[in-house]
Amino acid sequence: MEAVVTQMVSHFEEVIMQLRHMLPKNTATAQAIDRHESWERIAMKAIGDGYVESADRLVRSVEMCLRRSA
């Protein structure tokens, strides 16, 4: 079970880094990712930047990416 969680976290981080490469560097979301802020803070910055409507929606999007790659 722990190995599965570790793999999911690793993939989640990979998805976030892929997202980062698509963002302009002056956005709060990109800066939060670059500072390795918590996922909650990154989600809040993404909302503030207008990339997602809610933190829940960001989590669901990432979960879909994780499921597709599993």
N, C-alpha and C positions, 0 to 999 in steps of 0.2 A: 504494500500500500504506500509506504513512504517513497519508494522509487517512482511510483506513478505520480505522486504529488510533486516530487522534485522535477520530473519530466514536464509536467504541466506548467510549473512555474518557469522553467527554462524556456519553454515555448512561448509563454505569455510575454516574457522579457524580449524574446526575439520579435514578436509581433509589435510590441511597443517601439522597438528600435527601427523596424521597417516603417512604422508610422512616422517616427522622428525624421527619417530621411525625406519624407514628403512635405514636411512643414517648413515654412520660412523660419530662419533662425531668430527673428525678432519677436516671435509669438511667445506668449506666456507658457503655452503648452510645451513648446520645444525647449524653452529654458528650464522648465520643471523637469523634463526628461533628462536634460544635460546635467542637472544638479542631483540626479538620482533621488528625487523627492518620492514620497510614498505614492502608491497607486491612487489613493483617494485624492491627494492634492493634484496629481496629474489630471484626474478626471474632472476636478473642479475647474482647473485651468482650461481644459478642453471645452467645458460648458461656457466659461467666460469668453473664450475665443470664438464661440459659435460653431464648433466642430460637431458637437452632439447636444441634444436637448437635455439630457440628464445623465448623471453618473451611472444609473441603472442601464441606460441604453448603451453606454460605452462598455460596461461589463458584459452585456449580452452580445455585443459585436465581437468582443475578444473571445468570448466563449464559443461563438460560431466558428471563428478561425481555428480555435483549438480542436473542436470536434472534427472539422474538415481534415485536419492534418493527422488525426489519431488513427 
